């Protein structure tokens, strides 16, 4: 019974770990709740009143969630400085409580400073947030001069308890986070393979849903890879180890995504565009009869996909016996054309894709788990190990020779505009809030402040304000119900507060509206504890929230505005430039040029694309009235994701050149990439309005250009075929981008009539 339930528990935990990569949300919630609970326990032992309990709980929450630095030493310094800032903010809040005008002016100055301090990195952001939050606490509890010593003592207790929980009770180091992120990547990789199996088996009535699951799990795998990328520098012992893990993660991600494309191709009557895997609600390609549920080849394919999933999840410690080695050897043999079934070329490509993915999983296991038993290796497995070992040596040598040219000032971005906007919006919120309530006006200011966090355009602020208002309305209903049930049961109320705080932090990255719901429900309980609860107070909370969101939107629209179109155009130009850099560098290296850090460039492209995807949310939101524009933006982003996939694949293939026995440089590829580079430059010029006369060029397929460019050279091999397919799809994707961007497309008169279908 015990052995039967253990795998079940393991599967449940793997699913949870995959849903919360690195357990970042779980640990953030536990740290915050632990800090608040410990603070309440200490204050209760000291005989503190309800006002101090409420102030201590909010201060402990602020001291915990504000600090985002990864190294514990830096966290400790920021926490110590934060206590100083908190004491100053509480003292000034109490001293200015009887001076309305002076207090309001100081609050505005504090808001400006808190936002402006973000330019100084994580520490500046944390100190600004702590200062603002503690001053807000002084307004919330009605701090006065007489109660200042007790409140200052409460702050000291809250910060000390936060430190104890952070560094002793729930310690968090970059190494532990990275270890959990790697486990989450494996779990998500296994989930993607499972989704691909479902796509293989799906009937006509289920294929659309199965394809959507493949899209979702592909995006989740990419998210995990990007999170690992952000933690490598602090979570690994040296730069060579970081580069090796980065390479293996990138290999596995690219191979798994390509495997999904190959499965979709094999079960389609015509070769589908890669865009199908990136565009939501894209038409499902017509099914072919190449793969059927009763077909023996399909059964073998399903068996090998299940075996691949087993290799992903199987711990190295359990690799005893010959069973796992036999499975691994069989999958890797497909790379050498061993035991390929008699089937169509598309189906055989799927088996080869399984072999390539198996090779990336082997590399992942070697990088994360160390050396493994090689006694049962076949020649194909031994060859894969030799290739991986050669790559490891080359990566280590490159890291030894590489100079640190990282731009350490890149995070110092101008924040003056946002600081001025928030200050103006807060001034409007103070004035309007005073008309609504002279006692609760600060809720409008808080909303105005919050809607500017992590936003960069008027559209983003509008969407965030709408979500906060929706969550607040629902939270008011829940708060009213809970307040009537809790009554005067103090510790029951505090227990529910802790539950809501955990839920708030756990759901914050998933849904801002849901987070706002838990915040408002929690505040209803806090008002109950302070004996200031009434239905009118919660209704006022809705009014103040609506006012604060409106003031934020007005300030963003009228004061140094950054409209959504302008922001999107800037990010789109950045993505296109990064795409051109990755493609150009990969083609140069594939043509025999010098080796450079291609995966770093590919990750820069991914980061820029993530920023663009976030900035387009106002344009793709379900409530937007511009339906046609929404579909165009979604199509544009999906095309860019498709182009990024092909660029990543080219970069990964190019990085094999210095030490691979199967990939060789082909100087003819340089000419094949020139048209793509030209077209990307034209698109960038159009987006930046530098050139409105540029024309994107089409012509014969890149494969035909390559074959006719140097007639005396032999025809390209299978690896070059793959490179050409990526280049061809990239060429088509760039031409597809030209049309929604208004760039004319021209086919030269002296080229063949055959051209790519965008």
N, C-alpha and C positions, 0 to 999 in steps of 0.2 A: 504493500500500500504506500509505503514511504517512497519507494522508487517510482511509483506511478504518478504521485502528485508532484514530485520535484520538477520534472520537465514542464508540467503545466504552470507551476509557479515561475519557472524560468522564462517561459514564453510570455506570461503576463508582464514580468519585469522588463523583458526586452521591448515589448510594445510601449510600456511607460517610458523607458529610457529613450526610445526613438521619438516619442511625442514631446519629450523635454530634453533636447540635446545637452549633455553635460550636467543634467539635473540643475540647470542654472535657475529656473523658476522655483523649483522646489527648495533649493538651498537659500535663495533670497527670501522666500516666505518663511522658512524655518528660522533664519537668523533674525528677521524682523520680529516675528512673534516671540521668539526666545528672549530677545532684548526687552521687549515690552513686558513680558511675563515676569522676568527677573526684576525689572524696575518696580513693577507693582508690588512684588513680594517684599522687596527691601523697604519701600516706602510704607507699606502696611505695617511692617515690624517697627518702623520708626514712629508710627502713629500719625502719619500724614492724613490730611483731610482730602475730601473728594476733589477739590480744585487742584491740589498738588498731584493727586493721582492722575487726573486727566492731563495736566500739563506734562507730567513725567512720561506718560504713555506716548503722547504725540512727539515729544522731544526725542525719546528713544527711537521712535520710528524714523524721524528725520535723520538722526545721527547714524542710523544703520543703512538706509537706502540711498542716502546722498553720496556715499563714498563708492566710487567705481574703479579705483586703481587696483591693479592686479597683484603687485608686490606687497607683502604684509608690512614691510618696513615703511613704505610710502603711506599705506593705510594708517599706520599708527601716528605718523607725523600729521597727516591731515586731520585725524580725529582729535589730536591735542590742539591743533590750531582751531578746529571747529568749536571746541569748548570755549575758547577765548571769544570767538565771534558770537557764540550763543549767549554768553554772559553779558556781552556788550549790548546785543540786541534786546535781551530781556530787560536790562537796566534802563535803556533808553525808552523802551516801550512803556515801562512803569512810570518813569519820570515825565514823559510827555502825555500821559493819559489824561491829564487835566488841561492840556494846551492843545485844543483841537487843530487850529491852523498849523502850528509848528509840528504837531504830530503827523498831520497829513503830508506836509512838505518833506519831512524826514522820511516818511514811508515811500514817497515817490523817489527820493534820492537813493534810498536803499534798493528799490526795485531796479533803478538804472544801473547801480553798481553790481547788483547780483547778476543781471543779464550780461553786462559788459565783461564781467570776470570770466565768462566762458572762454574768452580768447586765450586764457592762460592754462587751458587743458583741464584734465580731470580734477585737479586740486582746486583750481579757481571756480569751476562749476560747483563742486561740493561745498566750498565755503560760502558761495553766494546763495546756494539753496538752503543751507543751514541758517544763515542770517535771515533770509526772508521767512522761513518756516517758523523760527522761534519768535520773531516779531509778531507773526500772525497768531502764535499761541498766546502771547501777551494780550492781544486784542480779544481772543476767544474766551479766555478765563477772566478777563477784566482785571489785569494786573495793576496794582497800585503800589505806592512807595512803602506803605506799611507791610505789605506782604512780600516785598522784594527779597529779603534775606531767605525766606522759606523757599521761594521759587528758584533762587540761585542755587540753593542746596539741592533742590529737585533736579536741576540741570546737571549738576555734578554727578548725582546718583545715576541719572539716565545715561550719561556718556560713559561712566565707568562700567555700567552693566552692558552697554552696547559693546564696549571693548572686550569684556570677559566672554560674551557670547561669540563675538567675531574671532577671537584669537585662541579661545580655550574650549568652549562648549561645541561650537560648530565651526571649526577651523577650515579655512579655504585657502589652498595654495594653487598657484598656476599649474603645478605638476598634476595635482589631483583633478583639477578641472579638465586639463588636456586628456588625462587618462579616461575620464568619463565621456568626453566628447568623442574619443576614438571608439569607445564601446557603442556610443549612439550611432556613429557612422556605420559600423558593422551591422547594427540592427536595422538601420534604414536601408542599407544595401541589400540585406536579406529580404526586407519588405518589398523593395523594388523588383527583385527576382521573382518573388511570389506574385506580384501584380503582372509581371510579364508572362508567367505561367497561366494566369487567368485570361490574359489576352490571347494566348495560344489556344486555349480551350473554349473561348467564348463563342456562343452561337450567334446568329444574325440579330437576335433580339437583345443580346447582352454585350455585344462588342463595343457599343458606344460607352457604356458604363465602365467596361474593362479598360478602354483606352483612356478615359478620364482618370482612372486610378493610376495608370502608368504615368500620366502627366503629373499627378499630384505627388507621387512618390519620387519621381525624378526631381521635381522642384525641392522636395524635402531633403533629398540626398545632397543636392547642391547647397542648400542652406547649411547643412552640417559641415560640408567641406569648407565653406567660407568662415564658419565659426572656428574651426580648427586652425585655419590660416591666421586668424587674429590672435590665437593663443600660442603659436609655435615659439615665438622668440622667448617668451618668459617661461614656457612649460617644458623646454628641452635643455639638455646640459650644454650643448654647443651648437654653433651655426650649421655644422655639417649634419648633425642629427636632425635639426629642424628642416634643412633642405631635403634630406632623405625622406622624412615623413611627408613633407609637402608633395614630393614627387610621387610617392606611392598612393597617397590619397587622390591626387589628380588623375593618375593612371586608372585607378579603380572607378572613379566617377565617370571618366570619359568612356571607358570600356563598357560599363553598365548601360550608359545612355545609348551608345552605339548598338548594343545588343537589342535594346528595345526597338530601335529603328529597323534593324534587320528582321526581327520577328514580324513587325508590322508589314514590311515589304514582302516577306514570304507568304503571308496570308492574304495579300491584296492581289487583285487581278492585274493592276498596273503598279509600277513603282511609285509609291506615294512620296509627296514632298515631305522633307523633314519638318516643315512647318506644322504638319499635322500633330506632332508631339508637343508643340509649344503654344498653339492657338486654341483657347477654350472654345468649345462648341464647333470646332472645325469639322467639315464633312468627313464621315468615315469612308475610307476607300472601299470600293466594291470587293467582295470576297472572291477568292479564286478556289480552285479545287486542288491546289498543290498540297494542302494540309487538311486532313479530315480526321475526325476523332477515332475512326476505325483503322486508320493507316498505321502500318508498323513503323514507318519513319517518324510519324508524329509521336508515337509512344516512346520511341528512343529519344526524341528531342525532349519530351516532357521528363523522362527519367534523368537526362543529363542536366536539365535545368534544376531539378530537385537536388541532384548531386552538387551542383554549384552552390545552391543555397546552403547545403550542409557544410561545405567547405568554408563558407563565409562565417557561419556561426560556431563551428566546432572549435572548442578550446584546444590549444596545442597540447595541453597536458593529457587530453583524451585521445591523442593520435597514436594509440598503441595498436599493434597488429598491422596486418596488411590491407585491411578493408579500405581505410581512408587513402592509403598510398595508391591502391589500385584505382580508386575513383579519380584521384588527382592525376595520375598518369594517363588515364583514358581521356580526360578532358584536355590535357596539355598536348596529347597526341594529335588532336585536330589541327593544331597550328602547323604540323608537318604533313598535313594531308593523310594522316593515318586513320584507317577505318572509317573514312567518310562514306555515308550511305549513298546508294545510287538514287539520286534525286535531282531536282532542278537546281540550277546555279544559285537561285535565291535561297533555297532551303540549305544547300551546302554552306552558303555564307553564314547562316545562323549557327551551324556547328563550328565554323571557324571563329565566329564571334564568341561562342562559349569558350573556345580554347584561349582566345585573347583575354577574356574576362577572368578565366581560371589563372592565367599567368599573372594578371594584376592582383588577384587575391593572394597568390603565392608570394608576390613581392610585398603585399601589405602585411602578411603574417610574418615574413622575415624581418621587416622593419619594426613591427610593433612587438613581436614575441621572441625575436632572436633566432639563432641557428636551430635547425630541426634535423631529424633523422633522414639521412640520404641513402640508406642501405637498399631501399626498394625502388630507387629511381630508374626509370627507363631512359634511353638516349634522348628522347624529346624533353623529358623533365630535366635531365642534366643540362641540356642546352639552355633551357629557360633559366636555370640557376646560374649558369655561366654568364648569361646576358645580364641578369640582375646584379651579380657580383661585379661585373665590369662597370655597370652604371654606378654602383655604390662607390667604387674606387674613384671614378671620374667626378662624382659629386663631391666627395671628400677633398679631392685635389683642387677642384674649382673653388671650394669654400676657403681653403687655405690661401689661395692666391688672390682672392677677391678682396678689394678694399671696401671699407664701409662708406658708401656714398649716400646713405639714407638721408633724406631731407628731414632734419629734426625740427624745422620751423614750419612744416606744412600744416600743423594743427592750429597755428596762430592765424585764424581767419578773422577778417573784420566783423565785429559784432556791434558796431556803433548804431547801424540802422535798426537792428532789432531792439537794442536798448532804448532808443528814442521812441520807437513804435510802442513798446510795452509801457513806457512811462506816460506817453500821451493817452493810450488806451486806459491805463490805470487812473489817470486824472479824471477822465470822463466817467469811469466807473465809480470813483469816490463821490463825484458830484451827483450822479444819478442815484447811487446807492443811498446817499444821505436823504434824498427825497423819499425813497422807499422805506428806509428805517435808519434812524440815527444810531441804533445799537448793533445792527447786523450788516452794515454797508460793506464790510470787508469781504463778504462772500463774492460780491461782484468783482472786487479786485483780484481775489484768488482765481476766479474763473478766467479773467483776462490774462493773468500771468500764465496759467496752465495751458491755454490754447496756443500760446506762442512757443511752448517747449517742443523741440524737435520738429518744428515746421519752418518752411522757408518761403512760402508764397501765400497770397491771399486765399486762393482756393483751398489749400491745405488747412488754413486756419478756419475757414468756413465749415469744412467737413468735420474738423475736430470739435468745433463749437456745437455743431448739430448733434454729434454723438454724445458729448457731455450732457447736453440738455436732455436727450432721450434717456440716458442712464440716470440722470437726476430725478426725472419725473417718476420713473419706475422705482427708484430707491426711496422716494418720499412715501410711496404707497407701502412698501415693505417696512420702512422705518416707523410709520404710524401704527401698523399692525404689531410690530415687535414691542414698541413702547407700551402699548396697551396690555401686552402679555407679561412683560417683565416687571412693570410697576416699580417698586422700590427695592427690588432684589439686586443689590449692588454687584455682588460677585458673579451673579448670573449674567448681568449686563456686560461686565468686563470679559467674561468668557466668550460671549457672543461677539464682542468687539475683536477679540483675538482671532476668532474664526473668520470674521469678515476681512480683517487685515491680511490674513494668509491668503484668502480667496482673491483679494485685491491684487496682491503681488503675483500670484500664480497666473491670473488671467490677464494682467496688464499687457503683455506682448501679443496676446491673441485678440482682445477686443477692448477698445477704449470705452465703449458704451457699458460693457459689463463691469469694468473696473469702476466707472463712475457710479454704477448702481450700488456696488458694495461700499464705496466711500460714503454715499448719502445715507444708506441704511445704518452704517456705523455711527454717523453723526447724530442720527435720531436717538440712538442709545446714549451717546455722550450727553446730549441735551437732557435726556431723562435723568442721568446721574447728577447733572448740575442743577436739577429742578427748574429748568428753563424750557422744558418741552411743552409744546402745544401744536395743534394742527396748523394754526396760523404761522408758527415759526417755520415749519416744513414747507408750507406754501410760499412763504417769503423766500425760502431757499431756492425754489424754482424761479421766482421772479428775479432774484439777484443773479442767478446763474444765466438766465436769458439776457439780462442786462449786461453782464460781464462779457458774454460771448459776442453780443452786438457791438459793444465798445471795442473789443479786440478786432473785429472785422472792419469797423469804421477806421480805426487807426491804421490797420494794415493797408486799407484801400486808399487812404488819403495822405498818409505821412510816409514819404520815401517808399512808395509802393513797389513791390515785386510781384507782378501778376503771374498767373500760372503759366501762360503761354511763354513769357520771357524766361522764366525759370526752366521750363521744359526744353525750350530751344537751347539754352546754355548746356544743359545736361546731355541733350541729344548730340550736340556738337562734340562734347567730350567723349561720349560713347563711340561715335564714328571715328574720332581721332585714335582712340585706343584700339579700335578694330583694325584700322589701317596699320598701326604700329605692330600689332601682333601678327597680322597676315604678312606684312612686308618682311618682318624679321624671320618668320618661319620659312617663307619662300626663299629668302636669301640663304638661310642655313641649309635648306633642302637642295639648293642649287650648288652647294659647295662653299658657301661663305663661312665666316668665323662663327664659333659657337658663342651664344649669349644666354642670359637668364630669360628664357622664353616663358616659363611658367609664372614668373613674377609679373611679366607683362600681361599674361592671360588673366591673372587674378586682379590686376588693375582694371582690366576690361570688365570682369565680373562685378567689381565694386561699383564702377561707374554705371553699369546696367541696373544694379540694385537701386542706386540713387534715382535713376530715371524712372524705374518702376514705381517707387514711392511717390515721386513728384506728380505722376499721372493719375494718382488715385482720385483726385477731384474730378478729373475728366472721365473716368470710368466708373464712378460711383453710381449705384442703381437709381438714385434720385435725380441724376442730371437730366435736364429736359432735351439735351442735344444728343439724340439717340444715334444719328448717323456719325457724328463726331466721336462718340464713345466707341463705336465699332471700328472706326478708322484708327483710333489710338491703340486699341487692343491688338489690331492687326499689325500695326507698326512695331509695337513692343514685341509681339510674337516673332516677327521677322528678325528683329535684332537678336532675340534669344537664339533663334536658329543660326544666324550668322556667327554668334559667339560660340555656339557648340562646334561648328565647323572650324572656327579659328583655334579653339582649344585643342581639337583633334590634330590639326596641322602642327601646333606647337609641340604636342606630346610626341608625334611622329618625328619631328625634326630633332628633338632632344635625344633620340635613339642613335643618331648618326655617328657620333664619335666612337661608339663601342659595340654597335650591333653588327651581327653577321648576316642579317636579312635586309637591312635598309642601307642603301647607298645613295650618295648625292647624285643628282641628275641636273646638269647645267641647263637643260632645256626648260626646266620649270620656271626659271627666272623670267623668261619671256611670257610664259603663261599667266604670271601674276601681274603683269604690267597693266592690263585692262582693269583689273579689280582695283588696283591702287589709284588709277586715274579716276575711276567712277566714285570711289570714296572721297577723293579730294573735291570732286564736283559737288557731292552732297554736302560736305562740310562748308564749302563756300556758299552754297545756297542757304543753309541754315543760319550761317553767320552774316548773311546779306552782303558778303564781300564780292560776290559775283552772281549776277542773276542771268548771265548769258551762257553758262556752262551747259554742256550736253553730255549725258551719259551714253557710252558707246556699247553696242552689242555686236554680235557677229557669230562666226562659227563656234562650235563647242570648243572648250579649252583642250579636250583630248585630241580633237582633229588638228588644232593648232600645234600641239606638241609633236604629233606624228609627222607633220609636214615641215616642221621648222628645221630639222636636221635629218634629211632622208638617209644619210649614211649610217646613223646610229641605230642600234637594235631597238625593237619595240619595248615599251616599258613593261615591267614585271607586275606581279599582283600587288605588291606594296605601293608601287607607283600608281597603279590603278586606284587604290584607295585614296592616295593623295589627290589624284585628279578628280575623283568624285567629290571630295571635300571642296576643292577649288571650284568645280563646276557649280555645286550647290551654293557656294558662297557668292559666285558671280551672279547666279540667278537671284539670290536673296538681295544683293545690292541693287540690282535692276528693279526688283520688287519694291525696294525702299524709294526709288526715284519717283515712282508714280504718285504716291500720297504726298510726297514732299514737293510736288509740282516741278520736278526737273524733267525736261524733255529728253526722250530716248531716241537715239538715232542709230540706224544700221548703215555702216559705210557701204557705198555702192559697189566697191570692189571686193566685198566679202561674200562668202557663200550664203545662200538664202536661209540655211538652217541656223536657228538661233535658239537660245535657252528660253524655256517657258517659265516665266516668273510666277 
